[in-house]
């Protein structure tokens, strides 16, 4: 298995196909791993795009059961992960790239656009995460109940108190898309395709608000995952969007 290493960070990644680089951020919250985009997600992204793109994905740092490891950067959680994403592309010798992110990949893409907008050619935000005012603390509580205990069990040097501080910094604002403001979204010129969802962690209202705010945004049909016959249509929309901007 290939790894990208930087200091005490070690990221497991995989790639298939050839062509323009397409970075795929898997869903699954803080346990996001490659199987989400190959087996467990709405469709197999590797199979869907390897004929036209160099498709690259990875296991998130400190995801349960993965070999991607690194320190728990309590004071900069989102930026620590973005360091990994951009660092992986540097490691592969890739300057500019397309990106597609599921679930937590939505906030990650917004943070990437804040940090390195010149590197992202176009972005697809699939079932993006966002804050629901009617469910405050959703992400904090879920991760304190599942991700944090598993991490502490696997890494005795990490404590639940550190996880609590990390998650409060990451999700404590409990607003919009977590990583950027509405005013920032209004300034983003990068072409965006949003694929809305509507489950507790993926609010339809937030996804559509980003579509309305971002000046170069598009949106797929909704719902696009059910019935299953709609998924190939949504994949065709993604393919057309990527082709138009690559």
N, C-alpha and C positions, 0 to 999 in steps of 0.2 A: 504494500500500500504506500502511495507517495505521501510525504509529509512536507509541510512548510514549517521551518523553525526560525524563531527570532528570540534570542535570549532564552527565557524560561517559558516561552509560548511554543506549543507544538500543535499544528493543525493538520488533521487528516483531510485530504481532498481527493477527488477523482475527476477525470475529464474524458470525454468521448468526442468523436467527430472532428471536423476541420472546417475552417472558414472564419468569419468574423467572431471574436470572442463573446460569449454569452455567459455571464456569471449568474448562477441560479442560487438564491438564498432559500433554503428549505423552510417549511413551516414546522410547527411543533413547539412554539415558544422557546424557552431556554433549553429545551431538549431537542432543538432542531437538528436533524441529521440527514444524511444523503438518502436513506431509504424513503423519506417523505417524497422526494421528487422522482423516485424510480418505482416504488411499490405502493406506498401508503397514501399518497395524495390523490387529487382528483384525476390526474393522468400522469403517464410516464414522460417527464420532460426530456430525459435523455433520448428516448426513442423518437419523440415528436420532432426534435430539432437537430439531431446529430447529422442529418443529411446535408444541412446548410451551415451549421455553426460549430465552432469549437465550444462545446458545452462544459462548463466547469462548476462543480458544486463541492460542498465541504460539510464537515460536522462542526457545529458551533462549539466554541471553547467551553469546557466543563459541562457539556451535555451528558446526561446519564447514559452510561454504557458505551460511550465513544472513546476514542483514543486522542481526541483533541483536548489538550489541557493547557492551563495557564493560571496566573494569579487572579484572585478575585479583587479587581480594582474598585474598591468601595466608593471612591470619590468621583469616578468617571466611567460608569458602567457602559453607557451607549458608545462612548468614544473608544473604549477598550476593544469592543467588538468591531467597530469600524476600522480600527488599526489593523485588526486581523484580515478583514476583507480587502482593504487596499494593499496591505503587505503581501497577501497571497498573489494579487495581480502583479505587484512589483517583482515578486519571486519568479513568476512565469514570464516576465519580460513584456507584460502587456500594459500599455499606457491608457488607451481609450477602449471602452468596452460597452456592450449592451448589458442590462441587468434585469432579471426577473426575480421578484421576491414574493413568497407566500407568507401570510399570517404576520409573524414578527418581522418578516422581510420588508413589510411596508414602512414601519418606523426606521428600520435600518437604511432603506433607500433614501428616505427624507434626510437622514443624518449624513449620508454619503453625498447627497446633493448640496448640503450645507458645507461640508468639508472640502469636497473636490468636484465641483460642478463641471469643470472642464474635462473631466475624465469620463463622464457618463454620457454616452451618445443618445440613448433613449432608455426608458424604464417602464416595466410592466409591474403593477402592484396588484397581486392576486389575493382576494379575500383578506385585505389588509386589517391589521389590528388597530384598535382605537378605543378611546375612553367612552364609556356609557355613564352619563350622569345618574341614571337610575340604579347603577350597580357599582357604587364607589368601592374601591379596594379589591376589585375582582382579580386583577393580575397579581397583586401583592399576596392576597390570601391563597390563591391557587398555588403559587410558587413556594410560599412558606409551608404549605401542606405536602407538597410533592417533591419539587426540585431540590429545595434546600436540605431536607433530611437525607436524601440520597447522595447529594454532593458531600455532606459532612461525613457520611458513612464511608465513602470512597476515599476521602481526603481528610484524615484526622487533623491536619494542621489548620483546616478551615472550621470555624465555629458557627453555630446558629446565630450568634450575635452579629458576626460579620455579614452573614447572609441577610439578616434583617436590615442592617444599614445599607447594604447593596441594593436590596429591593425597594427600600424607601426612597433611595436616591433615584432609582430607575423609574419607578411607577408612582412615587409619592405625589407628583403634581396632578396625576389622574385627569389630564386634560388633553383633548383633541387627539393628536397622533404621537404624543409623548416627547418627540425629539425636536420638533420645530413648531413655530407659531403659525397662525393663520396669515399674518402679515408676511411671513417668509414665503409661504406657499404662493401668495400672489405674485412674487417676484421670480418664480422659477420658470425659465424659458425652455428647459429641457422637454422634449416630447414625452408625454406620459399616457399610458393606457391603464385604466383602472377596471378591475374585474370584481365588482362588489359581492359581498356575502351578507348574511344577516343572522348571525348567531351571537351569543353574549360577547364573545371576544372579538368579533368582526362586525361592528355595527354598520349597517347600510347607510345610516344618516351621515356618519363621519366620512365614509368613502365617497358619497355623493357630494359632500361639502368640499372635499379636495378637488373633485372634478369641476365644480363651479368656480373655485378660486384660482386654480392653476390656469394660466393663459393658453397653454398648448396641450390641453388634456383631451382625452377621448375616453369613452366608456363602452364596455361590452353590454350585451343583453343581460337581463337579470330576471329570474335566476338562470345561471348558466351551468350549474352542476347537476341539477335535477330538472326534468328527467334525464337519464344518462345519455339519451340521444342528442342532447344539446352540447355535450362536452366537445365532440369533434368540431362543431360549429364555432365554439369559443376558441378552440385551438387554431382554427383557420383565421379567426380575427387577429389572434396574436401573431401568427405568421405574416399576415398582410401588414400589420403595424411594424414589425421588425424589418421587413423588406423595404418598407417605405423610408425608413430612417437610418438603415445601416450604412 
